[in-house]
């Protein structure tokens, strides 16, 4: 996994997430390059997506959690949603 390419993927996904909350004229997505979806890089891409959500989370919340702490938060959220869906609440 090339570190520079991995970091570029994190940036691309983070910008895409941030753009979802911006008005159209404020979006930055047009400034990042398109990524190619290849089977050989799926693991790297999914990992970069997780890192991007972590970066976005820290930016929005100001929480200085590390990536493992963030995955714990994400797992708790997924578990809560799973329980809600199973119990109908």
C-alpha positions in Angstrom: 0.0 0.0 0.0 1.6 3.2 -1.2 1.4 5.8 1.7 1.0 8.8 -0.6 -1.7 7.2 -2.6 -3.5 6.0 0.6 -3.3 9.5 2.0 -4.7 10.9 -1.3 -7.6 8.4 -1.0 -8.4 9.5 2.5 -8.4 13.1 1.4 -10.7 12.4 -1.5 -13.2 10.5 0.7 -13.0 13.2 3.4 -13.7 15.9 0.9 -16.7 13.9 -0.5 -18.1 13.5 3.1 -17.6 17.2 3.8 -19.2 18.2 0.6 -22.4 16.4 1.5 -23.0 19.2 4.2 -22.0 22.1 2.0 -24.0 24.2 -0.4 -23.3 23.5 -4.0 -21.2 26.6 -4.6 -19.0 25.8 -1.5 -18.2 22.2 -2.4 -14.5 21.2 -2.9 -15.1 17.9 -4.7 -14.3 19.3 -8.1 -10.8 19.9 -7.0 -10.0 16.3 -6.2 -9.2 13.7 -8.8 -11.5 10.7 -9.5 -10.5 7.4 -8.1 -10.6 4.2 -10.1 -12.5 1.3 -8.6 -10.4 -1.8 -9.0 -10.8 -5.2 -7.3 -7.1 -5.2 -6.4 -7.5 -2.0 -4.4 -10.8 -2.6 -2.7 -9.3 -3.4 0.7 -7.2 -0.2 0.5 -10.2 1.8 -0.6 -12.5 0.6 2.2 -9.7 1.2 4.7 -9.3 4.7 3.4 -13.0 5.3 3.7 -12.9 4.3 7.3 -10.0 6.6 7.9 -11.9 9.4 6.1 -14.9 9.0 8.4 -12.5 9.2 11.3 -10.9 12.4 10.0 -14.3 13.9 9.4 -15.5 12.9 12.9 -12.5 14.5 14.5 -12.9 17.7 12.4 -16.6 18.0 13.4 -16.4 17.0 17.0 -13.0 18.2 18.1 -12.5 14.8 19.7 -8.8 13.7 19.7 -9.6 10.0 19.5 -7.2 7.7 17.7 -8.3 5.4 14.9 -8.9 2.4 17.2 -10.9 4.5 19.6 -13.0 5.7 16.6 -13.7 2.2 15.4 -14.9 1.5 18.9 -17.3 4.4 18.6 -18.4 3.3 15.2 -19.0 -0.2 16.4 -21.1 1.1 19.3 -23.2 3.1 16.9 -23.7 0.2 14.6 -24.6 -2.1 17.5 -27.2 0.5 18.8 -28.8 0.7 15.3 -28.8 -3.1 15.0 -30.6 -3.4 18.4 -33.1 -0.6 17.4 -33.9 -2.5 14.2 -34.3 -5.8 15.9 -36.5 -4.5 18.7 -38.5 -2.1 16.5 -37.6 1.0 18.5 
